[in-house]
């Protein structure tokens, strides 16, 4: 890594990356995570049908990762990310207008393009640039932890707006009030996302001398071939795939609170927001720890915790106690978020060149983020096919299986590159 990229970068730079990094996913994912039960009711869809929407998002995103990755090695992140945020916010106008299931599917396909093609690889590359030669854990820890805090604040804002229309003590909420409340949440969120996009476009700037070092003058197929020869790339495909399944499954914690624990819609939404507040704590703590040791070691620990939490949820025993429920959420979330924080932070440890970060991220993500395609329908199949505790248990057994595979791949990564820290 060059001297230029090892210098300390302005804090406003990482702050903008954090804001943008979560804001772009508020509409397609965060609102559905916090208001899962409400989304199903307002749009009159099942878990499986909502899963199909996520699958369409994933299919479009799949191609967007591959072609958008090299694009991030050619153009400045601020331009790509700013445009992506504004275009994503525009989709919120459709989302707030009571879309049919067909329209909802088209909208998620549109979001699959706007949030990935122009945005994803550019954000990862910009974060790696900010981290320099010795602060990759801190950079990605701040990014994911900060994104978690932004998501939690959006969740709190959403719950506050939603609660203005409904009572948090009512066992049943009038459908029209629920729809109006959620529409207000969507419109406010869309306005904020668009505003962040404009700010990013004008203020997420890199010095022209540094841009020349990290950007390619042209995109070539040789870059992709070079990336595919790296062992780290293939291991990260498996690691990210397994970690991302875990992250997708966190979407159902608020639904678990509603269907299994018997919470009201507002209480369930508060549970989802509580989960979001765990993320920034884990991100910052794990990021600092990883820079003092090896990121791949804490990646292994994250998967191990995910396995423990998944089995506790799958057992069904936690349904008898609020304390057990929230304790298990903490264990599972710490594991899932630790893995999520670090799977790109280990790129330097795996000797992936900074100038090819965008291309590498595109290739890795092409496989690593396939859960966007299959995780939604898979979760919906279990939840709709087996009601209550049993359906949720099947989902968490699935989490345990993927976490075990990710654990093995992380151990392989840790052992293969164990001498890289010293070198």
PAGU-374675 format. One record per residue (C-alpha): residue number from 0; residue in three letters; x, y, z. Coordinates in steps of 0.1 Angstrom, whole numbers. Layout:
! PAGU-374675
NUM; ALA; X; Y; Z
...
***
This chain:
! PAGU-374675
0; UNK; 0; 0; 0
1; UNK; 14; 34; -9
2; UNK; 24; 61; 15
3; UNK; -5; 82; 4
4; UNK; -30; 56; 14
5; UNK; -14; 50; 48
6; UNK; -18; 86; 59
7; UNK; -47; 94; 83
8; UNK; -78; 105; 65
9; UNK; -104; 131; 75
10; UNK; -131; 119; 99
11; UNK; -158; 135; 79
12; UNK; -149; 111; 51
13; UNK; -157; 80; 71
14; UNK; -187; 97; 86
15; UNK; -201; 102; 51
16; UNK; -194; 66; 42
17; UNK; -213; 55; 73
18; UNK; -243; 76; 65
19; UNK; -244; 66; 29
20; UNK; -236; 30; 36
21; UNK; -267; 24; 56
22; UNK; -290; 50; 41
23; UNK; -290; 33; 7
24; UNK; -304; 1; 23
25; UNK; -330; 18; 45
26; UNK; -359; 15; 21
27; UNK; -354; -20; 7
28; UNK; -342; -38; 39
29; UNK; -341; -18; 72
30; UNK; -378; -8; 72
31; UNK; -388; -44; 64
32; UNK; -365; -56; 92
33; UNK; -380; -33; 118
34; UNK; -416; -34; 106
35; UNK; -417; -69; 93
36; UNK; -452; -77; 106
37; UNK; -465; -43; 94
38; UNK; -451; -48; 59
39; UNK; -468; -82; 56
40; UNK; -501; -66; 67
41; UNK; -500; -33; 48
42; UNK; -490; -48; 15
43; UNK; -511; -80; 21
44; UNK; -482; -104; 13
45; UNK; -470; -136; 29
46; UNK; -434; -142; 41
47; UNK; -428; -163; 10
48; UNK; -441; -135; -13
49; UNK; -419; -109; 4
50; UNK; -390; -134; 1
51; UNK; -396; -135; -37
52; UNK; -392; -97; -37
53; UNK; -359; -101; -20
54; UNK; -350; -128; -45
55; UNK; -356; -105; -75
56; UNK; -335; -79; -57
57; UNK; -308; -105; -54
58; UNK; -310; -116; -91
59; UNK; -305; -80; -103
60; UNK; -278; -74; -77
61; UNK; -260; -105; -89
62; UNK; -252; -90; -123
63; UNK; -247; -55; -108
64; UNK; -220; -68; -85
65; UNK; -200; -82; -113
66; UNK; -202; -53; -137
67; UNK; -203; -26; -110
68; UNK; -171; -38; -93
69; UNK; -147; -28; -121
70; UNK; -167; 5; -124
71; UNK; -155; 14; -89
72; UNK; -119; 10; -101
73; UNK; -125; 35; -128
74; UNK; -147; 63; -113
75; UNK; -145; 83; -80
76; UNK; -167; 68; -52
77; UNK; -186; 101; -45
78; UNK; -201; 103; -80
79; UNK; -212; 67; -81
80; UNK; -225; 67; -45
81; UNK; -243; 100; -47
82; UNK; -262; 91; -78
83; UNK; -271; 57; -63
84; UNK; -286; 73; -32
85; UNK; -308; 97; -51
86; UNK; -321; 70; -74
87; UNK; -328; 47; -45
88; UNK; -348; 74; -27
89; UNK; -369; 80; -58
90; UNK; -381; 44; -55
91; UNK; -395; 53; -21
92; UNK; -423; 73; -38
93; UNK; -435; 40; -54
94; UNK; -431; 21; -21
95; UNK; -453; 47; -3
96; UNK; -480; 45; -29
97; UNK; -496; 11; -19
98; UNK; -479; -10; -46
99; UNK; -493; -43; -57
100; UNK; -472; -75; -53
101; UNK; -462; -72; -90
102; UNK; -451; -36; -86
103; UNK; -433; -45; -54
104; UNK; -413; -71; -72
105; UNK; -404; -46; -100
106; UNK; -394; -21; -73
107; UNK; -371; -45; -56
108; UNK; -355; -53; -89
109; UNK; -349; -16; -94
110; UNK; -334; -12; -60
111; UNK; -311; -42; -67
112; UNK; -296; -21; -95
113; UNK; -294; 13; -77
114; UNK; -280; 0; -45
115; UNK; -254; -23; -60
116; UNK; -243; -13; -95
117; UNK; -233; 23; -86
118; UNK; -228; 20; -49
119; UNK; -215; -12; -33
120; UNK; -179; -17; -46
121; UNK; -173; 20; -45
122; UNK; -182; 21; -8
123; UNK; -159; -8; 1
124; UNK; -130; 6; -19
125; UNK; -134; 41; -3
126; UNK; -134; 25; 32
127; UNK; -103; 4; 25
128; UNK; -86; 36; 12
129; UNK; -95; 54; 45
130; UNK; -82; 26; 66
131; UNK; -47; 28; 51
132; UNK; -20; 2; 58
133; UNK; -27; -5; 95
134; UNK; -63; 4; 103
135; UNK; -84; -19; 82
136; UNK; -102; -34; 112
137; UNK; -110; 1; 125
138; UNK; -121; 13; 91
139; UNK; -146; -15; 85
140; UNK; -155; -16; 122
141; UNK; -165; 21; 121
142; UNK; -183; 15; 87
143; UNK; -204; -14; 98
144; UNK; -208; -3; 134
145; UNK; -217; 32; 123
146; UNK; -241; 19; 97
147; UNK; -257; -1; 125
148; UNK; -261; 31; 145
149; UNK; -276; 50; 115
150; UNK; -300; 20; 109
151; UNK; -310; 21; 146
152; UNK; -316; 58; 145
153; UNK; -337; 53; 113
154; UNK; -355; 25; 132
155; UNK; -362; 48; 162
156; UNK; -374; 76; 139
157; UNK; -397; 51; 121
158; UNK; -411; 37; 153
159; UNK; -417; 72; 166
160; UNK; -436; 83; 134
161; UNK; -455; 50; 134
162; UNK; -465; 53; 170
163; UNK; -480; 88; 163
164; UNK; -507; 70; 144
165; UNK; -512; 39; 166
166; UNK; -512; 29; 202
167; UNK; -484; 6; 214
168; UNK; -508; -11; 239
169; UNK; -535; -20; 214
170; UNK; -536; -57; 205
171; UNK; -551; -49; 171
172; UNK; -544; -19; 149
173; UNK; -568; -6; 123
174; UNK; -555; -14; 88
175; UNK; -559; 21; 74
176; UNK; -541; 37; 104
177; UNK; -513; 12; 100
178; UNK; -510; 19; 63
179; UNK; -510; 57; 68
180; UNK; -484; 54; 95
181; UNK; -461; 32; 74
182; UNK; -465; 55; 44
183; UNK; -453; 84; 65
184; UNK; -423; 64; 76
185; UNK; -414; 57; 40
186; UNK; -417; 92; 28
187; UNK; -396; 107; 56
188; UNK; -370; 80; 50
189; UNK; -369; 87; 13
190; UNK; -363; 124; 18
191; UNK; -334; 118; 42
192; UNK; -318; 93; 18
193; UNK; -320; 117; -11
194; UNK; -304; 145; 10
195; UNK; -275; 123; 21
196; UNK; -270; 115; -16
197; UNK; -265; 151; -25
198; UNK; -241; 157; 4
199; UNK; -220; 126; -6
200; UNK; -218; 138; -42
201; UNK; -203; 172; -32
202; UNK; -183; 164; -1
203; UNK; -169; 128; -3
204; UNK; -138; 140; -21
205; UNK; -104; 124; -25
206; UNK; -73; 144; -34
207; UNK; -66; 141; -72
208; UNK; -31; 127; -65
209; UNK; -47; 99; -44
210; UNK; -74; 92; -70
211; UNK; -47; 86; -96
212; UNK; -32; 59; -73
213; UNK; -64; 40; -66
214; UNK; -82; 44; -99
215; UNK; -76; 25; -131
216; UNK; -75; 45; -164
217; UNK; -95; 17; -181
218; UNK; -113; -15; -172
219; UNK; -98; -47; -187
220; UNK; -107; -84; -185
221; UNK; -71; -90; -174
222; UNK; -80; -74; -140
223; UNK; -107; -100; -134
224; UNK; -83; -128; -144
225; UNK; -58; -115; -119
226; UNK; -83; -113; -91
227; UNK; -95; -149; -98
228; UNK; -60; -162; -93
229; UNK; -61; -151; -57
230; UNK; -68; -178; -30
231; UNK; -83; -151; -7
232; UNK; -110; -143; -32
233; UNK; -123; -179; -33
234; UNK; -123; -183; 4
235; UNK; -140; -149; 9
236; UNK; -168; -160; -15
237; UNK; -176; -188; 10
238; UNK; -171; -167; 41
239; UNK; -193; -139; 29
240; UNK; -221; -162; 16
241; UNK; -223; -179; 50
242; UNK; -221; -147; 70
243; UNK; -247; -130; 48
244; UNK; -272; -158; 54
245; UNK; -268; -150; 91
246; UNK; -274; -114; 85
247; UNK; -305; -121; 64
248; UNK; -319; -142; 92
249; UNK; -317; -113; 116
250; UNK; -346; -99; 96
251; UNK; -370; -123; 115
252; UNK; -361; -113; 151
253; UNK; -389; -88; 152
254; UNK; -413; -113; 136
255; UNK; -402; -139; 163
256; UNK; -411; -114; 189
257; UNK; -445; -109; 174
258; UNK; -454; -146; 165
259; UNK; -436; -165; 192
260; UNK; -432; -141; 221
261; UNK; -467; -125; 216
262; UNK; -455; -89; 214
263; UNK; -476; -62; 197
264; UNK; -465; -46; 164
265; UNK; -449; -16; 181
266; UNK; -432; -38; 207
267; UNK; -419; -61; 179
268; UNK; -406; -31; 160
269; UNK; -388; -19; 192
270; UNK; -372; -54; 194
271; UNK; -359; -50; 158
272; UNK; -345; -16; 167
273; UNK; -328; -30; 198
274; UNK; -310; -54; 175
275; UNK; -298; -25; 154
276; UNK; -282; -9; 185
277; UNK; -261; -40; 191
278; UNK; -244; -36; 157
279; UNK; -225; -3; 163
280; UNK; -211; -16; 196
281; UNK; -199; -48; 180
282; UNK; -185; -30; 149
283; UNK; -163; -6; 168
284; UNK; -151; -31; 195
285; UNK; -143; -59; 170
286; UNK; -127; -34; 146
287; UNK; -102; -22; 172
288; UNK; -95; -58; 184
289; UNK; -88; -70; 149
290; UNK; -62; -43; 143
291; UNK; -44; -54; 174
292; UNK; -43; -91; 163
293; UNK; -56; -106; 131
294; UNK; -90; -99; 116
295; UNK; -94; -135; 105
296; UNK; -91; -147; 141
297; UNK; -121; -127; 152
298; UNK; -139; -138; 120
299; UNK; -137; -173; 133
300; UNK; -150; -163; 167
301; UNK; -179; -145; 151
302; UNK; -190; -176; 133
303; UNK; -186; -197; 165
304; UNK; -210; -173; 184
305; UNK; -235; -175; 156
306; UNK; -236; -213; 159
307; UNK; -242; -211; 197
308; UNK; -270; -185; 193
309; UNK; -286; -204; 164
310; UNK; -289; -235; 185
311; UNK; -303; -216; 214
312; UNK; -330; -201; 192
313; UNK; -337; -235; 174
314; UNK; -342; -252; 208
315; UNK; -374; -232; 214
316; UNK; -366; -229; 252
317; UNK; -361; -191; 250
318; UNK; -398; -186; 242
319; UNK; -406; -190; 279
320; UNK; -386; -160; 291
321; UNK; -380; -124; 279
322; UNK; -346; -124; 295
323; UNK; -335; -156; 276
324; UNK; -350; -141; 244
325; UNK; -330; -109; 246
326; UNK; -298; -127; 258
327; UNK; -299; -150; 228
328; UNK; -305; -121; 205
329; UNK; -273; -105; 219
330; UNK; -252; -137; 215
331; UNK; -265; -143; 179
332; UNK; -262; -107; 169
333; UNK; -226; -103; 182
334; UNK; -216; -134; 162
335; UNK; -234; -123; 130
336; UNK; -222; -87; 131
337; UNK; -186; -96; 140
338; UNK; -184; -117; 108
339; UNK; -201; -90; 88
340; UNK; -177; -63; 101
341; UNK; -146; -83; 92
342; UNK; -152; -102; 60
343; UNK; -139; -72; 39
344; UNK; -114; -61; 66
345; UNK; -93; -93; 58
346; UNK; -87; -83; 22
347; UNK; -53; -68; 31
348; UNK; -44; -98; 51
349; UNK; -53; -119; 20
350; UNK; -29; -97; -2
351; UNK; -57; -83; -25
352; UNK; -42; -52; -42
353; UNK; -59; -19; -33
354; UNK; -62; -8; -69
355; UNK; -82; -39; -77
356; UNK; -105; -37; -47
357; UNK; -135; -28; -68
358; UNK; -130; -57; -92
359; UNK; -123; -81; -63
360; UNK; -154; -70; -44
361; UNK; -175; -75; -76
362; UNK; -162; -110; -82
363; UNK; -165; -120; -45
364; UNK; -199; -105; -41
365; UNK; -212; -123; -72
366; UNK; -211; -155; -52
367; UNK; -210; -142; -16
368; UNK; -243; -123; -18
369; UNK; -264; -150; -35
370; UNK; -284; -153; -3
371; UNK; -302; -122; -16
372; UNK; -317; -146; -41
373; UNK; -324; -178; -20
374; UNK; -325; -167; 17
375; UNK; -359; -148; 14
376; UNK; -379; -177; -1
377; UNK; -361; -202; 21
378; UNK; -370; -183; 53
379; UNK; -405; -177; 40
380; UNK; -409; -215; 31
381; UNK; -401; -224; 67
382; UNK; -422; -197; 84
383; UNK; -453; -201; 62
384; UNK; -451; -239; 62
385; UNK; -446; -244; 99
386; UNK; -463; -219; 121
387; UNK; -449; -206; 154
388; UNK; -419; -220; 171
389; UNK; -413; -249; 147
390; UNK; -410; -228; 116
391; UNK; -386; -204; 134
392; UNK; -366; -234; 147
393; UNK; -360; -247; 112
394; UNK; -347; -212; 101
395; UNK; -322; -212; 130
396; UNK; -310; -247; 124
397; UNK; -303; -234; 88
398; UNK; -283; -205; 104
399; UNK; -263; -230; 125
400; UNK; -254; -250; 93
401; UNK; -242; -221; 73
402; UNK; -223; -207; 103
403; UNK; -204; -240; 107
404; UNK; -193; -239; 70
405; UNK; -183; -202; 74
406; UNK; -163; -212; 105
407; UNK; -144; -238; 86
408; UNK; -136; -214; 57
409; UNK; -125; -187; 82
410; UNK; -101; -212; 99
411; UNK; -87; -220; 65
412; UNK; -82; -183; 57
413; UNK; -66; -177; 91
414; UNK; -41; -205; 87
415; UNK; -32; -198; 51
416; UNK; -24; -162; 56
417; UNK; -10; -165; 92
418; UNK; 24; -151; 81
419; UNK; 10; -121; 63
420; UNK; 7; -99; 94
421; UNK; 44; -102; 102
422; UNK; 54; -96; 66
***
